[in-house]
């Protein structure tokens, strides 16, 4: 696909992320090539998230999808990942209507340090490929992907993984996830409903497992540089767990 003009879009969930958006926009502005459009899904933001998006993208091709969850939504969900699964599914549906050659999910706190991120991810010509970045789990800092370990899947500390330009984990994160037109349009593979065979799987790990069930392979790029800005996450998320007890911290969208 390198050297061929392709149609791309970015898919960005946005919830109370005003403290990371300016940094994200700084890196997005440096992307070469630029995506053909950027689609945001914003929900329940009580800060300046929506204003910042509208201001920065006033003269840029974009779309904003807005939803509002009731404050006690998590208490009525079977999984803490249901709301974000809805958000990612809305973005996936928008991508299906836009029909790009590739769509790239990018979280608002994951910065594309490499300006050629789009070229790198689409250049592998894979249906599903993630970007490598480290995030903090209750267990410590790990790559946001899972590999098979003795008959099960497990996280790998970033300094223990045999890093390679192209890797094949079992599942990877939607914090940076590039999808081809083929899998975008494949309605067997979705973020919502959540993957039923693994009740504990997050919406993005479940998406990867569902993709594998449908015959796809999951890949991970090891060449693009990304940074997960966990230092500036000011708000709890529904899936935030206590570092000591590993229990989910009570969450309300009205907090």
JOFENHU-V287516 format. One record per pair of residues at least 6 apart in sequence whose ideal C-beta (glycine too) atoms are under 8 Angstrom apart, sorted by the first residue. I is the first residue (numbers start at 0). GAP is how many residues later the second one is. Records with the same first field share a line. If there is no record, write none. Layout:
I = GAP / GAP
This chain:
0 = 100 / 121 / 122 / 124
1 = 117 / 121
5 = 94 / 95 / 96 / 116
6 = 29 / 92 / 93 / 94 / 95
7 = 25 / 27 / 28 / 92 / 93 / 94 / 95 / 96 / 110 / 114
8 = 26 / 27 / 28 / 29 / 30 / 86 / 89 / 91 / 93 / 94 / 95
9 = 18 / 25 / 27 / 28 / 29 / 93 / 94 / 95 / 96
10 = 28 / 30 / 77 / 80 / 81 / 83 / 84 / 92 / 93 / 94 / 95
11 = 26 / 27 / 28 / 29 / 79 / 93 / 94 / 95 / 96
12 = 27 / 28 / 29 / 30 / 71 / 74 / 75 / 78 / 94 / 95
13 = 7 / 26 / 27 / 28 / 29 / 31 / 35 / 36 / 39 / 94
14 = 27 / 28 / 29 / 30 / 34 / 72 / 93 / 220
15 = 28 / 29 / 30 / 31 / 33 / 218 / 219
16 = 28 / 30 / 32 / 91 / 92
17 = 27 / 29 / 30 / 31 / 34
18 = 28 / 213 / 214 / 215
19 = 88 / 89 / 209 / 212 / 213
20 = 28 / 31 / 32 / 35 / 87
21 = 30
22 = 88 / 206 / 209
23 = 82 / 84 / 85 / 86 / 87
24 = 27 / 31
26 = 84 / 85 / 86 / 88
27 = 10 / 84
29 = 85
30 = 81 / 84 / 85 / 86 / 87
31 = 83 / 84 / 87
32 = 85 / 86
34 = 69 / 83
35 = 25 / 64
36 = 24 / 25 / 26 / 61
37 = 19 / 22 / 23 / 24 / 25
38 = 23 / 24 / 25 / 26 / 52 / 55 / 56 / 59
39 = 13 / 22 / 23 / 24 / 25
40 = 23 / 24 / 25 / 26 / 46 / 47 / 49 / 50 / 53
41 = 7 / 8 / 11 / 22 / 23 / 24 / 25
42 = 23 / 24 / 25 / 26 / 40 / 44
43 = 24 / 25 / 209
49 = 14 / 16
52 = 9 / 11
53 = 10
62 = 31
64 = 25 / 26 / 29
66 = 19 / 20 / 23
68 = 14 / 184
69 = 183
70 = 181 / 182 / 183 / 184
71 = 180 / 181
72 = 9 / 10 / 180
73 = 6 / 9 / 164 / 177 / 178 / 179
76 = 6
77 = 116 / 121
78 = 6 / 115 / 120
79 = 158 / 159 / 168 / 171
80 = 113 / 120 / 121 / 122 / 125 / 157 / 158
81 = 110 / 112 / 121
82 = 155
83 = 119 / 153 / 154 / 155
84 = 106 / 107 / 108 / 109 / 118 / 121
85 = 106
87 = 17 / 86 / 103 / 104 / 115 / 116 / 119
88 = 101 / 102 / 103
90 = 14
91 = 11 / 92 / 98 / 99
94 = 8 / 84 / 89
95 = 88 / 89
98 = 82 / 85 / 86
99 = 81 / 84
100 = 21 / 79 / 80
101 = 16 / 19 / 20 / 76 / 77 / 78 / 79
102 = 75 / 76 / 81
103 = 13 / 14 / 17 / 72 / 73 / 74 / 75
104 = 69 / 70 / 71 / 72 / 73 / 74 / 99
105 = 6 / 69 / 70
106 = 67 / 68 / 69
108 = 66 / 119 / 120 / 121 / 123 / 124
109 = 21 / 23 / 65 / 66 / 116 / 117 / 118 / 119
110 = 115 / 116 / 117 / 118
111 = 19 / 64 / 112 / 113 / 114
112 = 111 / 112 / 113 / 114
113 = 6 / 109 / 110 / 111 / 112
115 = 108
116 = 14 / 59 / 107 / 109
119 = 101 / 103 / 104
120 = 8 / 10 / 57 / 100 / 103
121 = 56
123 = 42 / 95 / 97
124 = 55
125 = 52 / 54 / 91 / 93
126 = 52 / 53 / 55 / 56 / 84 / 89 / 90
127 = 49 / 50 / 51 / 52 / 55 / 80 / 83 / 88 / 89 / 90 / 91
128 = 48 / 49 / 89 / 90 / 91 / 92
129 = 14 / 15 / 39 / 42 / 43 / 44 / 46 / 47 / 48 / 88 / 89 / 90 / 91
130 = 44 / 45 / 46 / 47 / 89 / 90 / 93 / 95
131 = 11 / 13 / 31 / 35 / 88 / 89 / 90 / 92 / 94
132 = 10 / 11 / 40 / 42 / 43 / 93 / 94 / 95
133 = 7 / 8 / 9 / 10 / 24 / 94
134 = 6 / 7 / 9 / 38 / 40 / 93 / 95
135 = 94
136 = 18
137 = 103 / 104 / 105 / 108
138 = 16
139 = 17
140 = 16 / 17
141 = 13 / 14 / 15 / 16
142 = 12 / 13 / 14 / 15 / 18
143 = 28 / 29 / 31 / 84
144 = 10 / 11 / 22 / 24 / 26 / 27 / 28 / 75
145 = 7 / 8 / 9 / 10 / 23 / 24 / 25 / 26 / 59
146 = 6 / 7 / 9 / 14 / 22 / 23
147 = 6 / 22
152 = 17 / 18
160 = 6
162 = 59
163 = 58
164 = 56 / 57 / 58
165 = 53 / 54 / 55 / 56
166 = 52 / 53 / 54 / 55
167 = 49 / 50 / 51 / 52
168 = 49 / 50 / 51
169 = 38 / 39 / 42 / 48
170 = 30 / 33 / 34 / 37 / 38 / 47
171 = 32 / 33 / 36 / 46 / 48
172 = 31 / 32
173 = 17 / 29 / 30 / 33
174 = 29 / 53
175 = 50
176 = 27
182 = 6 / 28 / 33
185 = 28
187 = 22 / 26
188 = 18 / 21 / 22 / 25 / 27
189 = 17 / 20
190 = 12 / 13 / 15 / 16
191 = 11
193 = 7 / 9 / 12
194 = 6 / 10 / 11 / 12 / 14 / 15
196 = 12 / 16
197 = 7 / 8 / 11
200 = 8
201 = 37
207 = 10
210 = 7
211 = 6
235 = 13 / 15 / 19
236 = 14
237 = 10 / 13
238 = 9
239 = 8 / 9 / 11
240 = 6 / 7 / 8
241 = 6 / 7
